[in-house]
Amino acid sequence: MSQNQKVLAHLKTGRNITAVSAMALYGVFRLAARIKELKDLGNVIKSIPCTDINGKRYAMYRLSGDAKVATNPGVEGLY
């Protein structure tokens, strides 16, 4: 299974994904590149800007209409 297939399958379960969770779960180092490729194939994926407790900004991705925004977005994608 390709990285794109793994990421898309994850998103189709209704879960969000971040770069940290993609790396931990699937070994995906460049999540933004995989998301762009999936978007180019016609998938509607939303990018949600997030900020961690140290002020570091990152993106969380979800399929449009399929997943809910996590109450703790930095951790949610790991489950």
mmCIF file of the N, C-alpha and C atoms, coordinates in Angstrom:
data_MODEL
# 
_entry.id   MODEL 
# 
loop_
_atom_site.group_PDB 
_atom_site.id 
_atom_site.type_symbol 
_atom_site.label_atom_id 
_atom_site.label_alt_id 
_atom_site.label_comp_id 
_atom_site.label_asym_id 
_atom_site.label_entity_id 
_atom_site.label_seq_id 
_atom_site.pdbx_PDB_ins_code 
_atom_site.Cartn_x 
_atom_site.Cartn_y 
_atom_site.Cartn_z 
_atom_site.occupancy 
_atom_site.B_iso_or_equiv 
_atom_site.pdbx_formal_charge 
_atom_site.auth_seq_id 
_atom_site.auth_comp_id 
_atom_site.auth_asym_id 
_atom_site.auth_atom_id 
_atom_site.pdbx_PDB_model_num 
ATOM 1   N N  . MET A 1 1  ? 0.855   -1.179 0.000  1.00 0.00 ? 1  MET A N  1 
ATOM 2   C CA . MET A 1 1  ? 0.000   0.000  0.000  1.00 0.00 ? 1  MET A CA 1 
ATOM 3   C C  . MET A 1 1  ? 0.898   1.238  0.000  1.00 0.00 ? 1  MET A C  1 
ATOM 4   N N  . SER A 1 2  ? 0.603   2.177  -0.887 1.00 0.00 ? 2  SER A N  1 
ATOM 5   C CA . SER A 1 2  ? 1.411   3.398  -0.979 1.00 0.00 ? 2  SER A CA 1 
ATOM 6   C C  . SER A 1 2  ? 1.112   4.340  0.185  1.00 0.00 ? 2  SER A C  1 
ATOM 7   N N  . GLN A 1 3  ? 1.984   5.321  0.356  1.00 0.00 ? 3  GLN A N  1 
ATOM 8   C CA . GLN A 1 3  ? 1.760   6.319  1.404  1.00 0.00 ? 3  GLN A CA 1 
ATOM 9   C C  . GLN A 1 3  ? 0.452   7.069  1.164  1.00 0.00 ? 3  GLN A C  1 
ATOM 10  N N  . ASN A 1 4  ? 0.179   7.408  -0.083 1.00 0.00 ? 4  ASN A N  1 
ATOM 11  C CA . ASN A 1 4  ? -1.069  8.114  -0.394 1.00 0.00 ? 4  ASN A CA 1 
ATOM 12  C C  . ASN A 1 4  ? -2.274  7.260  -0.015 1.00 0.00 ? 4  ASN A C  1 
ATOM 13  N N  . GLN A 1 5  ? -2.221  5.983  -0.310 1.00 0.00 ? 5  GLN A N  1 
ATOM 14  C CA . GLN A 1 5  ? -3.323  5.085  0.022  1.00 0.00 ? 5  GLN A CA 1 
ATOM 15  C C  . GLN A 1 5  ? -3.506  4.985  1.537  1.00 0.00 ? 5  GLN A C  1 
ATOM 16  N N  . LYS A 1 6  ? -2.394  4.922  2.270  1.00 0.00 ? 6  LYS A N  1 
ATOM 17  C CA . LYS A 1 6  ? -2.469  4.846  3.734  1.00 0.00 ? 6  LYS A CA 1 
ATOM 18  C C  . LYS A 1 6  ? -3.086  6.103  4.319  1.00 0.00 ? 6  LYS A C  1 
ATOM 19  N N  . VAL A 1 7  ? -2.637  7.261  3.842  1.00 0.00 ? 7  VAL A N  1 
ATOM 20  C CA . VAL A 1 7  ? -3.162  8.537  4.343  1.00 0.00 ? 7  VAL A CA 1 
ATOM 21  C C  . VAL A 1 7  ? -4.642  8.660  4.002  1.00 0.00 ? 7  VAL A C  1 
ATOM 22  N N  . LEU A 1 8  ? -5.023  8.335  2.779  1.00 0.00 ? 8  LEU A N  1 
ATOM 23  C CA . LEU A 1 8  ? -6.427  8.442  2.377  1.00 0.00 ? 8  LEU A CA 1 
ATOM 24  C C  . LEU A 1 8  ? -7.291  7.468  3.174  1.00 0.00 ? 8  LEU A C  1 
ATOM 25  N N  . ALA A 1 9  ? -6.824  6.258  3.383  1.00 0.00 ? 9  ALA A N  1 
ATOM 26  C CA . ALA A 1 9  ? -7.577  5.285  4.178  1.00 0.00 ? 9  ALA A CA 1 
ATOM 27  C C  . ALA A 1 9  ? -7.775  5.809  5.603  1.00 0.00 ? 9  ALA A C  1 
ATOM 28  N N  . HIS A 1 10 ? -6.739  6.416  6.159  1.00 0.00 ? 10 HIS A N  1 
ATOM 29  C CA . HIS A 1 10 ? -6.827  6.999  7.502  1.00 0.00 ? 10 HIS A CA 1 
ATOM 30  C C  . HIS A 1 10 ? -7.903  8.083  7.533  1.00 0.00 ? 10 HIS A C  1 
ATOM 31  N N  . LEU A 1 11 ? -7.870  8.980  6.558  1.00 0.00 ? 11 LEU A N  1 
ATOM 32  C CA . LEU A 1 11 ? -8.837  10.070 6.502  1.00 0.00 ? 11 LEU A CA 1 
ATOM 33  C C  . LEU A 1 11 ? -10.264 9.548  6.300  1.00 0.00 ? 11 LEU A C  1 
ATOM 34  N N  . LYS A 1 12 ? -10.413 8.486  5.533  1.00 0.00 ? 12 LYS A N  1 
ATOM 35  C CA . LYS A 1 12 ? -11.744 7.930  5.262  1.00 0.00 ? 12 LYS A CA 1 
ATOM 36  C C  . LYS A 1 12 ? -12.374 7.314  6.505  1.00 0.00 ? 12 LYS A C  1 
ATOM 37  N N  . THR A 1 13 ? -11.585 7.015  7.532  1.00 0.00 ? 13 THR A N  1 
ATOM 38  C CA . THR A 1 13 ? -12.153 6.507  8.782  1.00 0.00 ? 13 THR A CA 1 
ATOM 39  C C  . THR A 1 13 ? -12.770 7.631  9.600  1.00 0.00 ? 13 THR A C  1 
ATOM 40  N N  . GLY A 1 14 ? -12.621 8.889  9.138  1.00 0.00 ? 14 GLY A N  1 
ATOM 41  C CA . GLY A 1 14 ? -13.179 10.032 9.842  1.00 0.00 ? 14 GLY A CA 1 
ATOM 42  C C  . GLY A 1 14 ? -12.212 10.678 10.804 1.00 0.00 ? 14 GLY A C  1 
ATOM 43  N N  . ARG A 1 15 ? -10.956 10.214 10.804 1.00 0.00 ? 15 ARG A N  1 
ATOM 44  C CA . ARG A 1 15 ? -9.960  10.792 11.706 1.00 0.00 ? 15 ARG A CA 1 
ATOM 45  C C  . ARG A 1 15 ? -9.185  11.893 11.006 1.00 0.00 ? 15 ARG A C  1 
ATOM 46  N N  . ASN A 1 16 ? -8.655  12.805 11.802 1.00 0.00 ? 16 ASN A N  1 
ATOM 47  C CA . ASN A 1 16 ? -7.763  13.855 11.317 1.00 0.00 ? 16 ASN A CA 1 
ATOM 48  C C  . ASN A 1 16 ? -6.355  13.301 11.280 1.00 0.00 ? 16 ASN A C  1 
ATOM 49  N N  . ILE A 1 17 ? -5.465  13.998 10.561 1.00 0.00 ? 17 ILE A N  1 
ATOM 50  C CA . ILE A 1 17 ? -4.066  13.582 10.519 1.00 0.00 ? 17 ILE A CA 1 
ATOM 51  C C  . ILE A 1 17 ? -3.169  14.814 10.531 1.00 0.00 ? 17 ILE A C  1 
ATOM 52  N N  . THR A 1 18 ? -2.064  14.710 11.231 1.00 0.00 ? 18 THR A N  1 
ATOM 53  C CA . THR A 1 18 ? -1.048  15.760 11.271 1.00 0.00 ? 18 THR A CA 1 
ATOM 54  C C  . THR A 1 18 ? 0.264   15.151 10.802 1.00 0.00 ? 18 THR A C  1 
ATOM 55  N N  . ALA A 1 19 ? 1.251   15.984 10.577 1.00 0.00 ? 19 ALA A N  1 
ATOM 56  C CA . ALA A 1 19 ? 2.559   15.480 10.148 1.00 0.00 ? 19 ALA A CA 1 
ATOM 57  C C  . ALA A 1 19 ? 3.145   14.529 11.190 1.00 0.00 ? 19 ALA A C  1 
ATOM 58  N N  . VAL A 1 20 ? 2.958   14.845 12.466 1.00 0.00 ? 20 VAL A N  1 
ATOM 59  C CA . VAL A 1 20 ? 3.499   13.992 13.534 1.00 0.00 ? 20 VAL A CA 1 
ATOM 60  C C  . VAL A 1 20 ? 2.809   12.634 13.539 1.00 0.00 ? 20 VAL A C  1 
ATOM 61  N N  . SER A 1 21 ? 1.487   12.622 13.433 1.00 0.00 ? 21 SER A N  1 
ATOM 62  C CA . SER A 1 21 ? 0.783   11.347 13.460 1.00 0.00 ? 21 SER A CA 1 
ATOM 63  C C  . SER A 1 21 ? 1.050   10.548 12.185 1.00 0.00 ? 21 SER A C  1 
ATOM 64  N N  . ALA A 1 22 ? 1.194   11.222 11.032 1.00 0.00 ? 22 ALA A N  1 
ATOM 65  C CA . ALA A 1 22 ? 1.503   10.515 9.789  1.00 0.00 ? 22 ALA A CA 1 
ATOM 66  C C  . ALA A 1 22 ? 2.871   9.843  9.861  1.00 0.00 ? 22 ALA A C  1 
ATOM 67  N N  . MET A 1 23 ? 3.816   10.539 10.473 1.00 0.00 ? 23 MET A N  1 
ATOM 68  C CA . MET A 1 23 ? 5.151   9.955  10.641 1.00 0.00 ? 23 MET A CA 1 
ATOM 69  C C  . MET A 1 23 ? 5.099   8.760  11.583 1.00 0.00 ? 23 MET A C  1 
ATOM 70  N N  . ALA A 1 24 ? 4.426   8.922  12.715 1.00 0.00 ? 24 ALA A N  1 
ATOM 71  C CA . ALA A 1 24 ? 4.368   7.862  13.722 1.00 0.00 ? 24 ALA A CA 1 
ATOM 72  C C  . ALA A 1 24 ? 3.606   6.628  13.226 1.00 0.00 ? 24 ALA A C  1 
ATOM 73  N N  . LEU A 1 25 ? 2.516   6.846  12.523 1.00 0.00 ? 25 LEU A N  1 
ATOM 74  C CA . LEU A 1 25 ? 1.667   5.734  12.109 1.00 0.00 ? 25 LEU A CA 1 
ATOM 75  C C  . LEU A 1 25 ? 2.103   5.067  10.804 1.00 0.00 ? 25 LEU A C  1 
ATOM 76  N N  . TYR A 1 26 ? 2.560   5.870  9.848  1.00 0.00 ? 26 TYR A N  1 
ATOM 77  C CA . TYR A 1 26 ? 2.787   5.353  8.497  1.00 0.00 ? 26 TYR A CA 1 
ATOM 78  C C  . TYR A 1 26 ? 4.174   5.624  7.928  1.00 0.00 ? 26 TYR A C  1 
ATOM 79  N N  . GLY A 1 27 ? 5.034   6.306  8.667  1.00 0.00 ? 27 GLY A N  1 
ATOM 80  C CA . GLY A 1 27 ? 6.368   6.609  8.163  1.00 0.00 ? 27 GLY A CA 1 
ATOM 81  C C  . GLY A 1 27 ? 6.371   7.662  7.071  1.00 0.00 ? 27 GLY A C  1 
ATOM 82  N N  . VAL A 1 28 ? 5.355   8.504  7.035  1.00 0.00 ? 28 VAL A N  1 
ATOM 83  C CA . VAL A 1 28 ? 5.235   9.554  6.014  1.00 0.00 ? 28 VAL A CA 1 
ATOM 84  C C  . VAL A 1 28 ? 5.954   10.800 6.524  1.00 0.00 ? 28 VAL A C  1 
ATOM 85  N N  . PHE A 1 29 ? 7.051   11.170 5.846  1.00 0.00 ? 29 PHE A N  1 
ATOM 86  C CA . PHE A 1 29 ? 7.830   12.341 6.246  1.00 0.00 ? 29 PHE A CA 1 
ATOM 87  C C  . PHE A 1 29 ? 7.265   13.635 5.674  1.00 0.00 ? 29 PHE A C  1 
ATOM 88  N N  . ARG A 1 30 ? 6.672   13.584 4.498  1.00 0.00 ? 30 ARG A N  1 
ATOM 89  C CA . ARG A 1 30 ? 6.207   14.793 3.818  1.00 0.00 ? 30 ARG A CA 1 
ATOM 90  C C  . ARG A 1 30 ? 4.698   14.744 3.612  1.00 0.00 ? 30 ARG A C  1 
ATOM 91  N N  . LEU A 1 31 ? 3.970   14.887 4.707  1.00 0.00 ? 31 LEU A N  1 
ATOM 92  C CA . LEU A 1 31 ? 2.509   14.779 4.638  1.00 0.00 ? 31 LEU A CA 1 
ATOM 93  C C  . LEU A 1 31 ? 1.904   15.823 3.705  1.00 0.00 ? 31 LEU A C  1 
ATOM 94  N N  . ALA A 1 32 ? 2.393   17.048 3.742  1.00 0.00 ? 32 ALA A N  1 
ATOM 95  C CA . ALA A 1 32 ? 1.824   18.100 2.882  1.00 0.00 ? 32 ALA A CA 1 
ATOM 96  C C  . ALA A 1 32 ? 1.914   17.719 1.404  1.00 0.00 ? 32 ALA A C  1 
ATOM 97  N N  . ALA A 1 33 ? 2.993   17.073 1.014  1.00 0.00 ? 33 ALA A N  1 
ATOM 98  C CA . ALA A 1 33 ? 3.143   16.630 -0.380 1.00 0.00 ? 33 ALA A CA 1 
ATOM 99  C C  . ALA A 1 33 ? 2.132   15.529 -0.712 1.00 0.00 ? 33 ALA A C  1 
ATOM 100 N N  . ARG A 1 34 ? 1.923   14.608 0.233  1.00 0.00 ? 34 ARG A N  1 
ATOM 101 C CA . ARG A 1 34 ? 0.949   13.534 0.011  1.00 0.00 ? 34 ARG A CA 1 
ATOM 102 C C  . ARG A 1 34 ? -0.462  14.119 -0.075 1.00 0.00 ? 34 ARG A C  1 
ATOM 103 N N  . ILE A 1 35 ? -0.768  15.108 0.768  1.00 0.00 ? 35 ILE A N  1 
ATOM 104 C CA . ILE A 1 35 ? -2.083  15.747 0.755  1.00 0.00 ? 35 ILE A CA 1 
ATOM 105 C C  . ILE A 1 35 ? -2.306  16.446 -0.582 1.00 0.00 ? 35 ILE A C  1 
ATOM 106 N N  . LYS A 1 36 ? -1.285  17.146 -1.085 1.00 0.00 ? 36 LYS A N  1 
ATOM 107 C CA . LYS A 1 36 ? -1.414  17.817 -2.384 1.00 0.00 ? 36 LYS A CA 1 
ATOM 108 C C  . LYS A 1 36 ? -1.700  16.810 -3.489 1.00 0.00 ? 36 LYS A C  1 
ATOM 109 N N  . GLU A 1 37 ? -0.978  15.702 -3.481 1.00 0.00 ? 37 GLU A N  1 
ATOM 110 C CA . GLU A 1 37 ? -1.211  14.667 -4.496 1.00 0.00 ? 37 GLU A CA 1 
ATOM 111 C C  . GLU A 1 37 ? -2.637  14.118 -4.405 1.00 0.00 ? 37 GLU A C  1 
ATOM 112 N N  . LEU A 1 38 ? -3.122  13.912 -3.189 1.00 0.00 ? 38 LEU A N  1 
ATOM 113 C CA . LEU A 1 38 ? -4.490  13.416 -3.012 1.00 0.00 ? 38 LEU A CA 1 
ATOM 114 C C  . LEU A 1 38 ? -5.511  14.452 -3.479 1.00 0.00 ? 38 LEU A C  1 
ATOM 115 N N  . LYS A 1 39 ? -5.244  15.729 -3.211 1.00 0.00 ? 39 LYS A N  1 
ATOM 116 C CA . LYS A 1 39 ? -6.131  16.791 -3.691 1.00 0.00 ? 39 LYS A CA 1 
ATOM 117 C C  . LYS A 1 39 ? -6.133  16.843 -5.212 1.00 0.00 ? 39 LYS A C  1 
ATOM 118 N N  . ASP A 1 40 ? -4.957  16.685 -5.813 1.00 0.00 ? 40 ASP A N  1 
ATOM 119 C CA . ASP A 1 40 ? -4.847  16.717 -7.268 1.00 0.00 ? 40 ASP A CA 1 
ATOM 120 C C  . ASP A 1 40 ? -5.642  15.584 -7.919 1.00 0.00 ? 40 ASP A C  1 
ATOM 121 N N  . LEU A 1 41 ? -5.866  14.509 -7.164 1.00 0.00 ? 41 LEU A N  1 
ATOM 122 C CA . LEU A 1 41 ? -6.658  13.380 -7.658 1.00 0.00 ? 41 LEU A CA 1 
ATOM 123 C C  . LEU A 1 41 ? -8.158  13.586 -7.450 1.00 0.00 ? 41 LEU A C  1 
ATOM 124 N N  . GLY A 1 42 ? -8.530  14.730 -6.867 1.00 0.00 ? 42 GLY A N  1 
ATOM 125 C CA . GLY A 1 42 ? -9.938  15.073 -6.715 1.00 0.00 ? 42 GLY A CA 1 
ATOM 126 C C  . GLY A 1 42 ? -10.503 14.912 -5.315 1.00 0.00 ? 42 GLY A C  1 
ATOM 127 N N  . ASN A 1 43 ? -9.697  14.515 -4.356 1.00 0.00 ? 43 ASN A N  1 
ATOM 128 C CA . ASN A 1 43 ? -10.169 14.395 -2.975 1.00 0.00 ? 43 ASN A CA 1 
ATOM 129 C C  . ASN A 1 43 ? -10.302 15.788 -2.370 1.00 0.00 ? 43 ASN A C  1 
ATOM 130 N N  . VAL A 1 44 ? -11.383 16.018 -1.646 1.00 0.00 ? 44 VAL A N  1 
ATOM 131 C CA . VAL A 1 44 ? -11.599 17.305 -0.995 1.00 0.00 ? 44 VAL A CA 1 
ATOM 132 C C  . VAL A 1 44 ? -11.108 17.178 0.443  1.00 0.00 ? 44 VAL A C  1 
ATOM 133 N N  . ILE A 1 45 ? -9.921  17.736 0.682  1.00 0.00 ? 45 ILE A N  1 
ATOM 134 C CA . ILE A 1 45 ? -9.273  17.640 1.988  1.00 0.00 ? 45 ILE A CA 1 
ATOM 135 C C  . ILE A 1 45 ? -9.092  19.045 2.523  1.00 0.00 ? 45 ILE A C  1 
ATOM 136 N N  . LYS A 1 46 ? -9.550  19.259 3.741  1.00 0.00 ? 46 LYS A N  1 
ATOM 137 C CA . LYS A 1 46 ? -9.435  20.570 4.374  1.00 0.00 ? 46 LYS A CA 1 
ATOM 138 C C  . LYS A 1 46 ? -8.192  20.620 5.242  1.00 0.00 ? 46 LYS A C  1 
ATOM 139 N N  . SER A 1 47 ? -7.557  21.773 5.253  1.00 0.00 ? 47 SER A N  1 
ATOM 140 C CA . SER A 1 47 ? -6.403  22.039 6.106  1.00 0.00 ? 47 SER A CA 1 
ATOM 141 C C  . SER A 1 47 ? -6.863  22.934 7.246  1.00 0.00 ? 47 SER A C  1 
ATOM 142 N N  . ILE A 1 48 ? -6.616  22.502 8.467  1.00 0.00 ? 48 ILE A N  1 
ATOM 143 C CA . ILE A 1 48 ? -7.028  23.258 9.642  1.00 0.00 ? 48 ILE A CA 1 
ATOM 144 C C  . ILE A 1 48 ? -5.778  23.763 10.341 1.00 0.00 ? 48 ILE A C  1 
ATOM 145 N N  . PRO A 1 49 ? -5.592  25.080 10.400 1.00 0.00 ? 49 PRO A N  1 
ATOM 146 C CA . PRO A 1 49 ? -4.410  25.607 11.090 1.00 0.00 ? 49 PRO A CA 1 
ATOM 147 C C  . PRO A 1 49 ? -4.526  25.407 12.599 1.00 0.00 ? 49 PRO A C  1 
ATOM 148 N N  . CYS A 1 50 ? -3.452  24.948 13.216 1.00 0.00 ? 50 CYS A N  1 
ATOM 149 C CA . CYS A 1 50 ? -3.414  24.691 14.657 1.00 0.00 ? 50 CYS A CA 1 
ATOM 150 C C  . CYS A 1 50 ? -2.150  25.300 15.245 1.00 0.00 ? 50 CYS A C  1 
ATOM 151 N N  . THR A 1 51 ? -2.172  25.505 16.545 1.00 0.00 ? 51 THR A N  1 
ATOM 152 C CA . THR A 1 51 ? -1.010  26.007 17.270 1.00 0.00 ? 51 THR A CA 1 
ATOM 153 C C  . THR A 1 51 ? -0.846  25.165 18.523 1.00 0.00 ? 51 THR A C  1 
ATOM 154 N N  . ASP A 1 52 ? 0.382   24.685 18.781 1.00 0.00 ? 52 ASP A N  1 
ATOM 155 C CA . ASP A 1 52 ? 0.603   23.881 19.984 1.00 0.00 ? 52 ASP A CA 1 
ATOM 156 C C  . ASP A 1 52 ? 0.833   24.782 21.193 1.00 0.00 ? 52 ASP A C  1 
ATOM 157 N N  . ILE A 1 53 ? 1.066   24.188 22.346 1.00 0.00 ? 53 ILE A N  1 
ATOM 158 C CA . ILE A 1 53 ? 1.187   24.965 23.577 1.00 0.00 ? 53 ILE A CA 1 
ATOM 159 C C  . ILE A 1 53 ? 2.417   25.863 23.607 1.00 0.00 ? 53 ILE A C  1 
ATOM 160 N N  . ASN A 1 54 ? 3.387   25.578 22.724 1.00 0.00 ? 54 ASN A N  1 
ATOM 161 C CA . ASN A 1 54 ? 4.596   26.408 22.645 1.00 0.00 ? 54 ASN A CA 1 
ATOM 162 C C  . ASN A 1 54 ? 4.502   27.479 21.563 1.00 0.00 ? 54 ASN A C  1 
ATOM 163 N N  . GLY A 1 55 ? 3.345   27.582 20.923 1.00 0.00 ? 55 GLY A N  1 
ATOM 164 C CA . GLY A 1 55 ? 3.156   28.574 19.877 1.00 0.00 ? 55 GLY A CA 1 
ATOM 165 C C  . GLY A 1 55 ? 3.575   28.114 18.491 1.00 0.00 ? 55 GLY A C  1 
ATOM 166 N N  . LYS A 1 56 ? 4.008   26.876 18.367 1.00 0.00 ? 56 LYS A N  1 
ATOM 167 C CA . LYS A 1 56 ? 4.415   26.328 17.063 1.00 0.00 ? 56 LYS A CA 1 
ATOM 168 C C  . LYS A 1 56 ? 3.169   26.032 16.236 1.00 0.00 ? 56 LYS A C  1 
ATOM 169 N N  . ARG A 1 57 ? 3.170   26.490 14.988 1.00 0.00 ? 57 ARG A N  1 
ATOM 170 C CA . ARG A 1 57 ? 2.021   26.312 14.106 1.00 0.00 ? 57 ARG A CA 1 
ATOM 171 C C  . ARG A 1 57 ? 2.201   25.072 13.240 1.00 0.00 ? 57 ARG A C  1 
ATOM 172 N N  . TYR A 1 58 ? 1.104   24.389 12.989 1.00 0.00 ? 58 TYR A N  1 
ATOM 173 C CA . TYR A 1 58 ? 1.106   23.199 12.137 1.00 0.00 ? 58 TYR A CA 1 
ATOM 174 C C  . TYR A 1 58 ? -0.273  23.038 11.519 1.00 0.00 ? 58 TYR A C  1 
ATOM 175 N N  . ALA A 1 59 ? -0.368  22.143 10.546 1.00 0.00 ? 59 ALA A N  1 
ATOM 176 C CA . ALA A 1 59 ? -1.643  21.901 9.877  1.00 0.00 ? 59 ALA A CA 1 
ATOM 177 C C  . ALA A 1 59 ? -2.193  20.535 10.276 1.00 0.00 ? 59 ALA A C  1 
ATOM 178 N N  . MET A 1 60 ? -3.504  20.479 10.409 1.00 0.00 ? 60 MET A N  1 
ATOM 179 C CA . MET A 1 60 ? -4.209  19.222 10.608 1.00 0.00 ? 60 MET A CA 1 
ATOM 180 C C  . MET A 1 60 ? -5.127  19.063 9.389  1.00 0.00 ? 60 MET A C  1 
ATOM 181 N N  . TYR A 1 61 ? -5.193  17.864 8.845  1.00 0.00 ? 61 TYR A N  1 
ATOM 182 C CA . TYR A 1 61 ? -5.969  17.626 7.635  1.00 0.00 ? 61 TYR A CA 1 
ATOM 183 C C  . TYR A 1 61 ? -7.126  16.688 7.927  1.00 0.00 ? 61 TYR A C  1 
ATOM 184 N N  . ARG A 1 62 ? -8.234  16.890 7.185  1.00 0.00 ? 62 ARG A N  1 
ATOM 185 C CA . ARG A 1 62 ? -9.378  16.004 7.283  1.00 0.00 ? 62 ARG A CA 1 
ATOM 186 C C  . ARG A 1 62 ? -10.117 16.021 5.956  1.00 0.00 ? 62 ARG A C  1 
ATOM 187 N N  . LEU A 1 63 ? -10.856 14.958 5.709  1.00 0.00 ? 63 LEU A N  1 
ATOM 188 C CA . LEU A 1 63 ? -11.708 14.946 4.535  1.00 0.00 ? 63 LEU A CA 1 
ATOM 189 C C  . LEU A 1 63 ? -12.872 15.888 4.787  1.00 0.00 ? 63 LEU A C  1 
ATOM 190 N N  . SER A 1 64 ? -13.256 16.609 3.790  1.00 0.00 ? 64 SER A N  1 
ATOM 191 C CA . SER A 1 64 ? -14.347 17.560 3.936  1.00 0.00 ? 64 SER A CA 1 
ATOM 192 C C  . SER A 1 64 ? -15.638 16.832 4.291  1.00 0.00 ? 64 SER A C  1 
ATOM 193 N N  . GLY A 1 65 ? -16.222 17.214 5.437  1.00 0.00 ? 65 GLY A N  1 
ATOM 194 C CA . GLY A 1 65 ? -17.500 16.664 5.844  1.00 0.00 ? 65 GLY A CA 1 
ATOM 195 C C  . GLY A 1 65 ? -17.443 15.306 6.522  1.00 0.00 ? 65 GLY A C  1 
ATOM 196 N N  . ASP A 1 66 ? -16.291 14.624 6.547  1.00 0.00 ? 66 ASP A N  1 
ATOM 197 C CA . ASP A 1 66 ? -16.214 13.282 7.107  1.00 0.00 ? 66 ASP A CA 1 
ATOM 198 C C  . ASP A 1 66 ? -15.722 13.240 8.545  1.00 0.00 ? 66 ASP A C  1 
ATOM 199 N N  . ALA A 1 67 ? -14.864 14.173 8.925  1.00 0.00 ? 67 ALA A N  1 
ATOM 200 C CA . ALA A 1 67 ? -14.252 14.098 10.255 1.00 0.00 ? 67 ALA A CA 1 
ATOM 201 C C  . ALA A 1 67 ? -14.589 15.333 11.060 1.00 0.00 ? 67 ALA A C  1 
ATOM 202 N N  . LYS A 1 68 ? -14.602 15.171 12.341 1.00 0.00 ? 68 LYS A N  1 
ATOM 203 C CA . LYS A 1 68 ? -14.826 16.292 13.237 1.00 0.00 ? 68 LYS A CA 1 
ATOM 204 C C  . LYS A 1 68 ? -13.478 16.835 13.692 1.00 0.00 ? 68 LYS A C  1 
ATOM 205 N N  . VAL A 1 69 ? -13.456 18.115 14.007 1.00 0.00 ? 69 VAL A N  1 
ATOM 206 C CA . VAL A 1 69 ? -12.235 18.723 14.522 1.00 0.00 ? 69 VAL A CA 1 
ATOM 207 C C  . VAL A 1 69 ? -12.002 18.186 15.924 1.00 0.00 ? 69 VAL A C  1 
ATOM 208 N N  . ALA A 1 70 ? -10.782 17.746 16.193 1.00 0.00 ? 70 ALA A N  1 
ATOM 209 C CA . ALA A 1 70 ? -10.453 17.164 17.491 1.00 0.00 ? 70 ALA A CA 1 
ATOM 210 C C  . ALA A 1 70 ? -10.407 18.238 18.562 1.00 0.00 ? 70 ALA A C  1 
ATOM 211 N N  . THR A 1 71 ? -10.765 17.858 19.776 1.00 0.00 ? 71 THR A N  1 
ATOM 212 C CA . THR A 1 71 ? -10.647 18.793 20.878 1.00 0.00 ? 71 THR A CA 1 
ATOM 213 C C  . THR A 1 71 ? -9.192  18.984 21.261 1.00 0.00 ? 71 THR A C  1 
ATOM 214 N N  . ASN A 1 72 ? -8.355  17.978 21.008 1.00 0.00 ? 72 ASN A N  1 
ATOM 215 C CA . ASN A 1 72 ? -6.920  18.065 21.231 1.00 0.00 ? 72 ASN A CA 1 
ATOM 216 C C  . ASN A 1 72 ? -6.242  17.609 19.931 1.00 0.00 ? 72 ASN A C  1 
ATOM 217 N N  . PRO A 1 73 ? -6.179  18.483 18.913 1.00 0.00 ? 73 PRO A N  1 
ATOM 218 C CA . PRO A 1 73 ? -5.767  18.074 17.580 1.00 0.00 ? 73 PRO A CA 1 
ATOM 219 C C  . PRO A 1 73 ? -4.371  17.493 17.481 1.00 0.00 ? 73 PRO A C  1 
ATOM 220 N N  . GLY A 1 74 ? -3.465  17.846 18.355 1.00 0.00 ? 74 GLY A N  1 
ATOM 221 C CA . GLY A 1 74 ? -2.120  17.302 18.271 1.00 0.00 ? 74 GLY A CA 1 
ATOM 222 C C  . GLY A 1 74 ? -2.042  15.846 18.650 1.00 0.00 ? 74 GLY A C  1 
ATOM 223 N N  . VAL A 1 75 ? -3.041  15.337 19.354 1.00 0.00 ? 75 VAL A N  1 
ATOM 224 C CA . VAL A 1 75 ? -3.018  13.958 19.816 1.00 0.00 ? 75 VAL A CA 1 
ATOM 225 C C  . VAL A 1 75 ? -4.029  13.096 19.086 1.00 0.00 ? 75 VAL A C  1 
ATOM 226 N N  . GLU A 1 76 ? -5.126  13.665 18.637 1.00 0.00 ? 76 GLU A N  1 
ATOM 227 C CA . GLU A 1 76 ? -6.241  12.910 18.089 1.00 0.00 ? 76 GLU A CA 1 
ATOM 228 C C  . GLU A 1 76 ? -5.845  11.978 16.962 1.00 0.00 ? 76 GLU A C  1 
ATOM 229 N N  . GLY A 1 77 ? -4.978  12.434 16.057 1.00 0.00 ? 77 GLY A N  1 
ATOM 230 C CA . GLY A 1 77 ? -4.619  11.630 14.902 1.00 0.00 ? 77 GLY A CA 1 
ATOM 231 C C  . GLY A 1 77 ? -3.872  10.358 15.249 1.00 0.00 ? 77 GLY A C  1 
ATOM 232 N N  . LEU A 1 78 ? -3.400  10.225 16.464 1.00 0.00 ? 78 LEU A N  1 
ATOM 233 C CA . LEU A 1 78 ? -2.656  9.034  16.850 1.00 0.00 ? 78 LEU A CA 1 
ATOM 234 C C  . LEU A 1 78 ? -3.558  7.870  17.228 1.00 0.00 ? 78 LEU A C  1 
ATOM 235 N N  . TYR A 1 79 ? -4.835  8.109  17.398 1.00 0.00 ? 79 TYR A N  1 
ATOM 236 C CA . TYR A 1 79 ? -5.741  7.055  17.835 1.00 0.00 ? 79 TYR A CA 1 
ATOM 237 C C  . TYR A 1 79 ? -6.554  6.494  16.714 1.00 0.00 ? 79 TYR A C  1 
# 
